[in-house]
Amino acid sequence: MVPVADRPRSVGEIIAPRRLGRDFRWLLSSSWTSNLGDGIALSASPLLIASLTSSPILVAGGAMMQYLPWLLFGLFAGSVADHHDRRRLVIVANALRALVVAGLVVFLVTGAVSVWIVLVAAFLYGTAEVFADTAGSTLLPMLVRPADLGLGNARLQAGYLVANQLAGPPLGAFLFAVGSFWPFVTQIICVTLAIVLIARIARTPVPDRDVADAERPAQPIREGLRWLRANPPVRTLVMIILVFNITWAAPWGILVLYATDHLGMGPVGYGALTTASALGGLVGVRIFGALERRVSFATLMRVCLTLEVIMHLAFALTTVPAIAFVIMFGFGVYAFVWATISTTVRQRLVPLTLQGRIASVNMVGVFAGLVIGQALGGVIAQTWGLTAPWWFAFGGSALTLLLVWRSISSIAAARPVLDDAQLPEENAPS
């Protein structure tokens, strides 16, 4: 008889180990399906706007309409997620996303669409996405044990890379070439399927259901911010993410011009450059388990942030497309590792009752960093040239890393507040 440990593992066991539980598999399937729909829209939406207007401002406005809801509603969405059934919130928010896209399809089929209708649809879709993503990000700590958060986050990130970054965009561009409404019809199917899959998860408890009404804070958002202010490890982690997103977004916002004009790669080369990042991310998926077992989180965090600084410098110096591909591939590897670790550390340190609010603060920081960084990058490139944003990113990220170098140890070593006792019985892995 072959020992259990020596038996070959099935594909399902490799992707989602049995110890993570059945509900995790439903969450993973739903996330991957939803990411495929979002990846399809990632290329189809800009193509649709560009087909309706030649204005650079309106084309850029399509992306901004999906960033803006995070800045407007992000903190509120976190409070809502902490006081309601999170699984149900994801279902409702995704249903609203499907309805918004269905409305857009009607305008496309009837020929009554305009760029303003698309921008309004992008804003409404982005608003529903804020609530879906905020509530969805809190489900994993409710379904798996703290020790398995790294593995769970790695699997969710893998779906994002494969479906959202690799498979979705080319499929969206192909479907748009067939007919402008087809990518959005496909997106509706994906989101609807994601709803069906996540509905299979056992009912998740409301985190503060057992707290007496008199003990519940009158201002839940402020309570979350107070907790964050009083927790140095999580507060520092959020600040690192904010600042590094500013420095990252500055050159990323003009990457298409840098690739086509400075490196002379052309549109196809630019597309291949972004694909190299996603391929690097898949390598990160493959090696993350081994890294997590053998290297401390503090060391991994320092290595990832150091590589970020080096990447900015390398892009500022190089004029060779082949070197740019290597840099971008390396970026994909460490960016995946950093994203998985930072999410895992935050989820381990934040109480279940505050997961939504702290996750929303983190996401507001992410998108605020993107908006600020892209605005700075455009001005810097316009004034000093296409490599100037990379020099800005190099200097800003290097200085930030020096300031937070010592505190990274305290972030990685901070005592987790989650334990197995907090897992709902029906969701506890067997």
Secondary structure as UniProt FT lines:
FT   HELIX           4..6
FT   HELIX           11..15
FT   HELIX           18..20
FT   HELIX           22..52
FT   HELIX           56..83
FT   HELIX           86..110
FT   HELIX           115..137
FT   TURN            138..139
FT   HELIX           140..143
FT   HELIX           146..148
FT   HELIX           149..159
FT   HELIX           160..167
FT   HELIX           168..178
FT   TURN            180..181
FT   HELIX           182..198
FT   TURN            199..200
FT   TURN            207..210
FT   HELIX           213..215
FT   HELIX           220..229
FT   HELIX           232..252
FT   TURN            253..254
FT   HELIX           255..257
FT   HELIX           258..262
FT   HELIX           266..294
FT   HELIX           297..317
FT   HELIX           321..349
FT   HELIX           352..354
FT   HELIX           355..384
FT   TURN            386..387
FT   HELIX           388..404
FT   TURN            405..406
FT   HELIX           407..413
FT   HELIX           420..422
FT   HELIX           425..427
//
